[in-house]
Amino acid sequence: MSRISRVFTELGLVELNREFALHPTQMVFPLSAKAGTLLGWAQQQGLWEPLSLWSLVRLLADCASPSLEGGRSTNLSISWFDAEIGEVVRARPDGCDLCRPLLLGALTTFRARPVVSSLTEALKWRGCDCGSLADEAALRARGEGDFRKRLVGIARRWEADQASAAGRTTLPIL
């Protein structure tokens, strides 16, 4: 397991167990900040940001099968990595204008053929600093303590904010 995958696992961002999986397919769903949700509120408050597309590529490269040779199949799949920003989705896993098209292409290829070689071009690319910045962000998050405890703290703040919002009155629109 790579350093980055160990960090994701320690943070509770991903839990993969290929040998003892209860389901035939293990899905990786990168989280987006959606309006009206806990993560949407947390992102608005500056308490949470979606992972980079680079983090997703690195995680999949570490967990995917090397090949599908000999009829070998894989049970790893991905979804929701290219949500459209709008009124519902406020923030998503992303990259810069230079790397985003490359990463989306690699992830789309990976979804059709979930093997490490589908990600090779993206893993070798050095056209911007987004990949190293994503690695640094994951390591910083590790230093912030237990992800689940942080999420519980965020959820409590959200509940308090929602409760106080319920007691607020608004002026009618004239």
ROFIVEX-59911 format. One line per 5 residues: number of its first residue (from 1); their letters; for each residue y, z, x negated of C-alpha. Coordinates in steps of 0.25 Angstrom, whole numbers. Example, Ala and Ser with C-alpha at 12.3 -4.5 7.8 and 13.67 -1.06 7.14 Angstrom:
REM ROFIVEX-59911
1> AS> -18:31:-49 ~ -4:29:-55
END
This chain:
REM ROFIVEX-59911
1> MSRIS> 0:0:0 ~ 14:-4:-6 ~ 25:6:-8 ~ 33:0:4 ~ 21:1:13
6> RVFTE> 18:16:9 ~ 33:19:12 ~ 32:12:26 ~ 19:20:29 ~ 25:33:24
11> LGLVE> 37:31:33 ~ 29:28:45 ~ 34:14:46 ~ 20:8:46 ~ 6:13:47
16> LNREF> -4:3:44 ~ -19:6:43 ~ -27:-7:42 ~ -40:-1:40 ~ -40:9:52
21> ALHPT> -31:1:62 ~ -35:3:76 ~ -28:-10:80 ~ -33:-24:75 ~ -18:-27:72
26> QMVFP> -8:-19:65 ~ 6:-23:69 ~ 19:-20:61 ~ 31:-19:70 ~ 44:-18:62
31> LSAKA> 54:-10:70 ~ 67:-15:75 ~ 79:-7:80 ~ 79:-10:95 ~ 91:-6:105
36> GTLLG> 87:7:113 ~ 76:12:104 ~ 75:23:94 ~ 75:13:82 ~ 87:6:88
41> WAQQQ> 95:19:89 ~ 90:23:75 ~ 95:10:69 ~ 108:11:77 ~ 110:25:71
46> GLWEP> 107:20:57 ~ 94:28:57 ~ 84:17:56 ~ 83:3:51 ~ 71:-7:53
51> LSLWS> 63:-10:41 ~ 66:-23:33 ~ 58:-35:35 ~ 55:-34:20 ~ 48:-20:23
56> LVRLL> 39:-27:34 ~ 35:-38:24 ~ 32:-28:13 ~ 24:-19:23 ~ 16:-31:28
61> ADCAS> 13:-37:14 ~ 7:-23:10 ~ -1:-22:23 ~ -6:-36:25 ~ -19:-42:21
66> PSLEG> -18:-51:9 ~ -24:-63:16 ~ -32:-67:28 ~ -43:-74:19 ~ -57:-74:23
71> GRSTN> -54:-72:38 ~ -48:-59:35 ~ -38:-54:46 ~ -26:-45:46 ~ -22:-34:56
76> LSISW> -7:-33:52 ~ 3:-40:60 ~ 18:-39:62 ~ 28:-41:74 ~ 43:-38:77
81> FDAEI> 48:-41:64 ~ 59:-51:68 ~ 66:-45:81 ~ 78:-52:85 ~ 91:-43:84
86> GEVVR> 98:-42:97 ~ 101:-32:108 ~ 87:-26:107 ~ 83:-26:92 ~ 95:-21:84
91> ARPDG> 88:-21:70 ~ 75:-26:65 ~ 68:-27:52 ~ 76:-38:44 ~ 80:-44:31
96> CDLCR> 92:-51:26 ~ 96:-66:29 ~ 89:-70:16 ~ 75:-63:18 ~ 74:-62:33
101> PLLLG> 69:-76:36 ~ 59:-75:24 ~ 54:-61:29 ~ 53:-66:44 ~ 45:-78:39
106> ALTTF> 35:-70:31 ~ 33:-60:43 ~ 31:-71:53 ~ 21:-77:43 ~ 14:-64:41
111> RARPV> 13:-62:56 ~ 5:-75:57 ~ -3:-72:44 ~ -2:-57:41 ~ -6:-58:26
116> VSSLT> 2:-54:14 ~ 4:-68:9 ~ 13:-71:22 ~ 23:-61:16 ~ 22:-66:1
121> EALKW> 35:-75:1 ~ 43:-63:7 ~ 38:-53:-2 ~ 42:-62:-14 ~ 56:-65:-9
126> RGCDC> 67:-59:-17 ~ 79:-66:-10 ~ 86:-53:-6 ~ 85:-38:-8 ~ 80:-35:6
131> GSLAD> 66:-32:2 ~ 70:-22:-9 ~ 80:-16:1 ~ 69:-14:11 ~ 60:-7:1
136> EAALR> 71:2:-3 ~ 73:5:12 ~ 59:9:14 ~ 59:18:2 ~ 72:25:6
141> ARGEG> 66:27:20 ~ 54:34:14 ~ 63:44:7 ~ 69:47:21 ~ 57:55:25
146> DFRKR> 46:53:35 ~ 49:41:44 ~ 43:47:56 ~ 51:60:55 ~ 64:52:53
151> LVGIA> 60:44:66 ~ 58:56:74 ~ 72:61:69 ~ 78:48:74 ~ 71:48:87
156> RRWEA> 76:62:90 ~ 90:58:86 ~ 88:46:96 ~ 83:55:107 ~ 95:64:105
161> DQASA> 105:52:105 ~ 98:46:118 ~ 99:60:125 ~ 114:61:122 ~ 116:47:126
166> AGRTT> 109:50:140 ~ 120:61:142 ~ 132:51:139 ~ 140:45:149 ~ 146:31:147
171> LPIL> 159:26:153 ~ 157:16:164 ~ 161:1:160 ~ 173:-3:167
END
